[in-house]
Amino acid sequence: MSCKKAIGVAEEMKNIFGEKINLSIFTTDSEEARKYNFRSSTNVLFEDDLIPLEISLDKQKMKDFISKKLS
């Protein structure tokens, strides 16, 4: 369930920030994800940094996180 929620939050961030962020969603078995050696099924990255699930599953926390990173 957390995977679907993370995707929803990520898509919402794309709607909010538009072209300021580049959104890509990959499965853990995709070629793009292999280089990260993920240990769980839900992983969210921002500029190649892993974001804690506590942030990536909450729209307001994620918005605040991205706003801070972009400023």
C-alpha positions in Angstrom: 0.0 0.0 0.0 2.8 2.4 0.7 4.0 2.1 -2.9 0.7 3.4 -4.3 0.6 6.2 -1.7 4.2 7.2 -2.6 3.3 7.3 -6.3 0.3 9.4 -5.5 2.3 11.9 -3.5 5.0 12.0 -6.2 2.4 12.7 -8.9 0.9 15.5 -6.7 4.4 17.0 -6.3 4.8 17.0 -10.1 1.5 18.9 -10.3 2.6 21.4 -7.7 6.2 22.0 -8.9 5.8 21.2 -12.6 9.0 21.6 -14.6 11.1 22.4 -11.5 11.3 18.7 -10.8 11.8 15.6 -12.9 9.5 12.8 -12.0 10.3 9.2 -12.9 8.7 6.1 -11.3 10.5 2.7 -11.6 9.8 -0.7 -10.2 12.5 -2.1 -7.9 13.5 -4.7 -10.6 13.9 -2.1 -13.3 17.3 -1.4 -14.8 17.3 2.2 -13.5 16.7 1.0 -9.9 19.3 -1.7 -9.9 22.2 0.7 -9.2 20.7 1.7 -5.9 20.4 -1.8 -4.4 17.1 -1.0 -2.7 16.1 -3.2 0.2 12.4 -2.4 0.3 9.7 -2.2 -2.3 9.0 1.5 -1.8 11.9 4.0 -2.3 11.7 7.6 -3.2 14.7 9.6 -4.4 15.2 13.3 -4.8 18.3 14.3 -6.8 19.7 10.7 -6.1 19.1 11.0 -2.3 16.8 8.6 -0.6 13.9 10.3 1.1 12.6 8.7 4.3 9.2 7.1 3.9 7.8 9.3 6.7 8.3 12.3 4.3 7.6 10.6 1.0 4.2 9.3 2.1 2.9 12.6 3.4 2.0 15.3 0.9 2.7 18.3 3.1 6.0 16.9 4.4 7.1 16.1 0.8 6.0 19.6 -0.4 8.0 21.2 2.4 11.0 19.0 1.7 11.1 19.8 -2.0 10.4 23.5 -1.4 13.4 23.6 0.9 15.6 21.7 -1.6 14.7 24.1 -4.5 15.3 27.3 -2.5 
